[in-house]
């Protein structure tokens, strides 16, 4: 954990501390006292800024969601080629997994911590944010698959989502980008299989 002093308002420091501790150790493992200590604020500041730990967890995940979507959007903006845009998502995951601070997908982690009664279809705010993020990612892959000319965009999106999940888990457990490179290669195979016959012929000719 970083020892750098957090700066900003009490709200900003609490959110920064939550982002650091919840992602590294888990939303249920980390008690509110540790977040308060790391933020360097009084306990009353937490309740004034967020009202409860549950609301702080929700704000933490919402912040992760916005950052994640922004990173992916920036990566997609680097090319207009639909196929390369899909593969670029796995390149981005590889870059993130190369960081010593990488702990996998914050939403998968939070869902796993919540237990069966608070899973993706649960009613809590945490479950809803995690489910919304998964739906967003599937929707993104579906759109990209459609742009790439996939014969069955929905099916390809489901397959890419499995690769995405495996990449985040593998990157976290193995501590590096190896899983993302494997997933990228597998994504290329899936894209080739789903491409129209005319495009498959062109790729074979280039090889």
Beta strands, then each sheet from edge to edge (+ up, - down):
end
